[in-house]
Amino acid sequence: MQVNFNNKEIQFKVPDYNVGDNVIAFSHISGCFFKGEIINIQTYTDKNQNSITYTIALDEQKAVPNVPEALVFNNTDEAKEWIDELQSKLEEV
């Protein structure tokens, strides 16, 4: 997710989730949804953009790194809304 800065003033985006939150996420690599716990938050900011990604643990042994905030959801209803939004954008093409 990218946020453009207005008037060259640096504005930092606050993460929507915290370490320890249980979430549903979509893997842009496998194309599958998964559940897990956020174990790390990464932020990147420069003069043009601000991005937030998460590392999400699947279990004690496995984690998925660099999941963009736009692909992380509180629940299945939010994930379904995201799918519906993508479908409407696809139909516009």
Buried (B, 14 or more C-beta within 10 A) or exposed (E): EEBEBEEEEEEEBEBBBEEEBEBBBBEEEEEEBBEBBBBEBEEEBEEEEBBBBBBBBEEEEEBBEEBBBBBBBEEEEEBEEBEEEEEEEEEEE
